[in-house]
Amino acid sequence: MEGLILILLILILVVMLLNTFRVMPEYERLVVLALGKYAGTRGPGITVVIPLLETAKKVDLRERFLEIPRQTAISRDNTSIDIDFLVYYRVVNPKLAVLEVENVVLASLNIAATTLRAVIGDIELDDVLAKREQINDMLRVKLDEVTERWGLKITRVEIREVEPPKEIREAMNRQMSAERDRRALVTRASGEREAAIATAEGEKHAAILRAEGEREAAVLRAEGERQASLLQAQG
């Protein structure tokens, strides 16, 4: 019985030691609370957490991304648009990320969706479709302003897909088809014009050659007649 108790005590001691000494990599930090109060941010390297008195929450400092589910937003010209996008972020203040918000990922998802609707609501559909990079920057700046109090830094926002209503997509497809037809017509007309120019140039060159040939033949005939006249006069 005493041996079993000793083994249990040893196991408890080992567990306590493992929880006391922790090795934190360069990209992680421990936010430590002592009896419920903030006691510091520790790491990287070997850190000490006192069992029973201190609790610790691990925070990853590497850049991560949130995949925002497809959101429906209304543009300034009252057009419904479906948009999905990615938000890249990293934790720059582990203390705030732990103490200021219960679930920083869920909070970021919600604020990203709200911010998207606010930004798109100030932009007309044509600009939403044509100015994706500018919208990415606007979203990044506005999200960064909100999430700063949670210890986050928004590094990048990427809109992946913008889908307007079906009737607008069909109108856009018709417009693109008409533009392709127009370009094909212009290309065909240009080819026909160049062919006509080449034909005319060829005919012009041929006419010049014929005229030069006839002129040279006339000169030769005249010279022959002159020579013949001289011979007759001498004879």
Protein Blocks (a to p, Z undefined) as FASTA:
>chain_A
ZZmmmmmmmmmmmmmmmmmpccddfkbccdddeehiafbjededjddddehkaccddddf
bdcdddddddddddfkopacddddddddddfblklmmmmpfblmlmmmmmmmmmmmmmmm
mpcfklmmmmmmlmmmmmmmmmmmmmmmnopacfbdcdfbdcddfklmmmmmmmmmmmmm
mmmmmmmmmmmmmmmmmmmmmmmmmmmmmmmmmmmmmmmmmmmmmmmmmmmmmZZ
